[in-house]
């Protein structure tokens, strides 16, 4: 792909992430076009409908999340600092909140599960290292970490958004929350929340998996390849 085409694709994906996070996965695609600063034809050449855009966005976000975890591991020798670096990088990318929103409307198939496995492997390695070093509570799971990022990184509503216009408040709150996850000399106080539980809850609202967990294959069994609830297509929303 030519460099200019890749830059255009990047602008569309970044704009889609912001729009879907602010307005939900049913946001009109003309809002994505305006935010990206491209024409409708440019969007549809790369993403012919809403499903294609959502799938590309989630795949891109998961890949960047895995890379952020690997980069943190390479750059930091202290395992807790590596985990902290990853969490702040994820917040900057606004991944946690956007992925949970988009997974509600995404077709689940083997390809998506494979990409997700890369993320789980990379992030759980950071968690285990911090816990093995005695720097992180033993009852913290990846699901806890993801939902923490979701809660803290979602845009503040209405006029409150002005409090975090430069994004520094998100990082302050993340540091406050991470301090609460540091190893507690009194020991664990609960059960770690797994990432699969978050995925299962996002994909099947109101239907938790058996025992509160749902392994990858169970997710595939529940949401058959090709099943979709994406609603109207992009062509219904934006005329070229």
DRENTORKOL-47459 format. One record per residue (C-alpha): residue number from 1; x, y, z. Coordinates in steps of 0.05 Angstrom, whole numbers. Example, Ala and Ser with C-alpha at 12.3 -4.5 7.8 and 13.67 -1.06 7.14 Angstrom:
@n:1; px:246; py:-90; pz:156 $
@n:2; px:273; py:-21; pz:143 $
END
This chain:
@n:1; px:0; py:0; pz:0 $
@n:2; px:26; py:69; pz:-19 $
@n:3; px:46; py:114; pz:39 $
@n:4; px:-10; py:164; pz:24 $
@n:5; px:-62; py:108; pz:22 $
@n:6; px:-37; py:81; pz:88 $
@n:7; px:-42; py:151; pz:119 $
@n:8; px:-113; py:157; pz:94 $
@n:9; px:-131; py:89; pz:123 $
@n:10; px:-100; py:109; pz:189 $
@n:11; px:-141; py:174; pz:192 $
@n:12; px:-205; py:135; pz:179 $
@n:13; px:-191; py:83; pz:232 $
@n:14; px:-171; py:136; pz:284 $
@n:15; px:-233; py:177; pz:268 $
@n:16; px:-278; py:115; pz:272 $
@n:17; px:-249; py:97; pz:340 $
@n:18; px:-265; py:166; pz:367 $
@n:19; px:-335; py:170; pz:336 $
@n:20; px:-356; py:101; pz:357 $
@n:21; px:-330; py:113; pz:427 $
@n:22; px:-367; py:179; pz:433 $
@n:23; px:-432; py:159; pz:399 $
@n:24; px:-434; py:83; pz:399 $
@n:25; px:-426; py:32; pz:342 $
@n:26; px:-489; py:57; pz:307 $
@n:27; px:-460; py:127; pz:297 $
@n:28; px:-472; py:151; pz:225 $
@n:29; px:-412; py:138; pz:181 $
@n:30; px:-415; py:209; pz:153 $
@n:31; px:-390; py:230; pz:222 $
@n:32; px:-330; py:186; pz:211 $
@n:33; px:-319; py:217; pz:142 $
@n:34; px:-321; py:287; pz:171 $
@n:35; px:-275; py:270; pz:229 $
@n:36; px:-225; py:236; pz:183 $
@n:37; px:-225; py:293; pz:133 $
@n:38; px:-235; py:247; pz:74 $
@n:39; px:-289; py:238; pz:22 $
@n:40; px:-343; py:184; pz:26 $
@n:41; px:-314; py:149; pz:-34 $
@n:42; px:-247; py:143; pz:1 $
@n:43; px:-279; py:109; pz:60 $
@n:44; px:-319; py:60; pz:17 $
@n:45; px:-260; py:41; pz:-26 $
@n:46; px:-226; py:14; pz:37 $
@n:47; px:-287; py:-7; pz:78 $
@n:48; px:-348; py:-23; pz:35 $
@n:49; px:-397; py:-26; pz:94 $
@n:50; px:-402; py:-16; pz:169 $
@n:51; px:-383; py:-88; pz:184 $
@n:52; px:-318; py:-83; pz:145 $
@n:53; px:-300; py:-18; pz:181 $
@n:54; px:-316; py:-45; pz:251 $
@n:55; px:-277; py:-109; pz:237 $
@n:56; px:-216; py:-72; pz:212 $
@n:57; px:-219; py:-24; pz:271 $
@n:58; px:-223; py:-79; pz:323 $
@n:59; px:-168; py:-119; pz:290 $
@n:60; px:-124; py:-57; pz:286 $
@n:61; px:-137; py:-39; pz:359 $
@n:62; px:-122; py:-109; pz:383 $
@n:63; px:-57; py:-110; pz:344 $
@n:64; px:-35; py:-43; pz:372 $
@n:65; px:-54; py:-66; pz:442 $
@n:66; px:-9; py:-128; pz:435 $
@n:67; px:48; py:-85; pz:408 $
@n:68; px:41; py:-37; pz:466 $
@n:69; px:48; py:-95; pz:515 $
@n:70; px:109; py:-122; pz:479 $
@n:71; px:141; py:-53; pz:475 $
@n:72; px:130; py:-42; pz:549 $
@n:73; px:163; py:-109; pz:565 $
@n:74; px:223; py:-91; pz:521 $
@n:75; px:232; py:-21; pz:549 $
@n:76; px:223; py:-33; pz:623 $
@n:77; px:264; py:-81; pz:665 $
@n:78; px:219; py:-73; pz:726 $
@n:79; px:156; py:-115; pz:715 $
@n:80; px:109; py:-67; pz:751 $
@n:81; px:135; py:-8; pz:712 $
@n:82; px:126; py:-48; pz:648 $
@n:83; px:53; py:-61; pz:666 $
@n:84; px:42; py:12; pz:684 $
@n:85; px:73; py:34; pz:618 $
@n:86; px:27; py:-12; pz:580 $
@n:87; px:-36; py:13; pz:616 $
@n:88; px:-19; py:85; pz:601 $
@n:89; px:-4; py:68; pz:528 $
@n:90; px:-71; py:33; pz:523 $
@n:91; px:-106; py:94; pz:552 $
@n:92; px:-72; py:139; pz:501 $
@n:93; px:-99; py:95; pz:445 $
@n:94; px:-168; py:93; pz:479 $
@n:95; px:-169; py:20; pz:462 $
@n:96; px:-202; py:-12; pz:522 $
@n:97; px:-266; py:28; pz:519 $
@n:98; px:-272; py:26; pz:443 $
@n:99; px:-262; py:-49; pz:437 $
@n:100; px:-315; py:-65; pz:489 $
@n:101; px:-364; py:-19; pz:452 $
@n:102; px:-349; py:-49; pz:384 $
@n:103; px:-350; py:-122; pz:405 $
@n:104; px:-424; py:-115; pz:418 $
@n:105; px:-435; py:-108; pz:343 $
@n:106; px:-379; py:-152; pz:314 $
@n:107; px:-383; py:-219; pz:281 $
@n:108; px:-339; py:-267; pz:321 $
@n:109; px:-298; py:-316; pz:280 $
@n:110; px:-234; py:-355; pz:284 $
@n:111; px:-192; py:-298; pz:255 $
@n:112; px:-214; py:-249; pz:308 $
@n:113; px:-202; py:-300; pz:364 $
@n:114; px:-132; py:-311; pz:337 $
@n:115; px:-116; py:-236; pz:340 $
@n:116; px:-145; py:-232; pz:410 $
@n:117; px:-102; py:-290; pz:433 $
@n:118; px:-40; py:-249; pz:416 $
@n:119; px:-65; py:-193; pz:462 $
@n:120; px:-83; py:-240; pz:518 $
@n:121; px:-15; py:-274; pz:515 $
@n:122; px:24; py:-209; pz:516 $
@n:123; px:-15; py:-175; pz:571 $
@n:124; px:-21; py:-236; pz:616 $
@n:125; px:55; py:-243; pz:611 $
@n:126; px:61; py:-173; pz:640 $
@n:127; px:12; py:-189; pz:695 $
@n:128; px:46; py:-253; pz:715 $
@n:129; px:114; py:-221; pz:716 $
@n:130; px:90; py:-165; pz:762 $
@n:131; px:55; py:-215; pz:808 $
@n:132; px:115; py:-262; pz:809 $
@n:133; px:159; py:-203; pz:829 $
@n:134; px:112; py:-187; pz:887 $
@n:135; px:94; py:-120; pz:857 $
@n:136; px:21; py:-133; pz:839 $
@n:137; px:-37; py:-163; pz:878 $
@n:138; px:-47; py:-237; pz:864 $
@n:139; px:-122; py:-228; pz:855 $
@n:140; px:-116; py:-181; pz:794 $
@n:141; px:-136; py:-212; pz:728 $
@n:142; px:-131; py:-185; pz:657 $
@n:143; px:-206; py:-172; pz:657 $
@n:144; px:-197; py:-128; pz:718 $
@n:145; px:-143; py:-89; pz:682 $
@n:146; px:-184; py:-81; pz:618 $
@n:147; px:-246; py:-57; pz:654 $
@n:148; px:-204; py:-9; pz:696 $
@n:149; px:-179; py:21; pz:631 $
@n:150; px:-250; py:23; pz:604 $
@n:151; px:-278; py:59; pz:664 $
@n:152; px:-222; py:110; pz:668 $
@n:153; px:-211; py:124; pz:594 $
@n:154; px:-283; py:136; pz:572 $
@n:155; px:-297; py:209; pz:555 $
@n:156; px:-326; py:250; pz:611 $
@n:157; px:-398; py:271; pz:597 $
@n:158; px:-419; py:341; pz:576 $
@n:159; px:-384; py:400; pz:607 $
@n:160; px:-341; py:354; pz:650 $
@n:161; px:-300; py:338; pz:588 $
@n:162; px:-266; py:406; pz:597 $
@n:163; px:-233; py:378; pz:660 $
@n:164; px:-191; py:332; pz:618 $
@n:165; px:-182; py:371; pz:554 $
@n:166; px:-108; py:354; pz:551 $
@n:167; px:-116; py:281; pz:573 $
@n:168; px:-74; py:288; pz:636 $
@n:169; px:-131; py:272; pz:683 $
@n:170; px:-140; py:203; pz:653 $
@n:171; px:-67; py:187; pz:669 $
@n:172; px:-72; py:214; pz:739 $
@n:173; px:-133; py:171; pz:754 $
@n:174; px:-98; py:110; pz:723 $
@n:175; px:-39; py:120; pz:770 $
@n:176; px:-86; py:127; pz:829 $
@n:177; px:-121; py:62; pz:809 $
@n:178; px:-56; py:25; pz:796 $
@n:179; px:-31; py:44; pz:865 $
@n:180; px:-91; py:7; pz:891 $
@n:181; px:-71; py:-55; pz:852 $
@n:182; px:-1; py:-58; pz:882 $
@n:183; px:15; py:-119; pz:923 $
@n:184; px:-23; py:-119; pz:989 $
@n:185; px:14; py:-148; pz:1049 $
@n:186; px:-54; py:-171; pz:1077 $
@n:187; px:-63; py:-217; pz:1017 $
@n:188; px:-116; py:-225; pz:961 $
@n:189; px:-187; py:-206; pz:975 $
@n:190; px:-225; py:-233; pz:915 $
@n:191; px:-225; py:-273; pz:850 $
@n:192; px:-187; py:-247; pz:789 $
@n:193; px:-232; py:-227; pz:732 $
@n:194; px:-213; py:-260; pz:666 $
@n:195; px:-211; py:-226; pz:599 $
@n:196; px:-255; py:-280; pz:569 $
@n:197; px:-309; py:-261; pz:618 $
@n:198; px:-307; py:-189; pz:594 $
@n:199; px:-311; py:-213; pz:521 $
@n:200; px:-368; py:-260; pz:536 $
@n:201; px:-407; py:-206; pz:572 $
@n:202; px:-396; py:-155; pz:515 $
@n:203; px:-416; py:-205; pz:461 $
@n:204; px:-476; py:-235; pz:497 $
@n:205; px:-508; py:-181; pz:540 $
@n:206; px:-546; py:-211; pz:598 $
@n:207; px:-521; py:-281; pz:586 $
@n:208; px:-458; py:-295; pz:627 $
@n:209; px:-419; py:-358; pz:610 $
@n:210; px:-421; py:-420; pz:654 $
@n:211; px:-392; py:-403; pz:721 $
@n:212; px:-379; py:-333; pz:696 $
@n:213; px:-326; py:-354; pz:646 $
@n:214; px:-326; py:-367; pz:572 $
@n:215; px:-265; py:-397; pz:537 $
@n:216; px:-249; py:-378; pz:466 $
@n:217; px:-284; py:-439; pz:435 $
@n:218; px:-346; py:-425; pz:476 $
@n:219; px:-349; py:-355; pz:448 $
@n:220; px:-344; py:-384; pz:378 $
@n:221; px:-399; py:-434; pz:393 $
@n:222; px:-445; py:-380; pz:418 $
@n:223; px:-434; py:-331; pz:361 $
@n:224; px:-431; py:-370; pz:296 $
@n:225; px:-384; py:-346; pz:240 $
@n:226; px:-423; py:-300; pz:194 $
@n:227; px:-474; py:-280; pz:247 $
@n:228; px:-482; py:-204; pz:251 $
@n:229; px:-523; py:-151; pz:284 $
@n:230; px:-492; py:-92; pz:250 $
@n:231; px:-557; py:-62; pz:226 $
@n:232; px:-561; py:-19; pz:165 $
@n:233; px:-504; py:-17; pz:116 $
@n:234; px:-459; py:42; pz:103 $
@n:235; px:-493; py:55; pz:36 $
@n:236; px:-557; py:71; pz:73 $
@n:237; px:-523; py:127; pz:111 $
@n:238; px:-476; py:164; pz:64 $
@n:239; px:-485; py:177; pz:-9 $
@n:240; px:-423; py:183; pz:-50 $
END
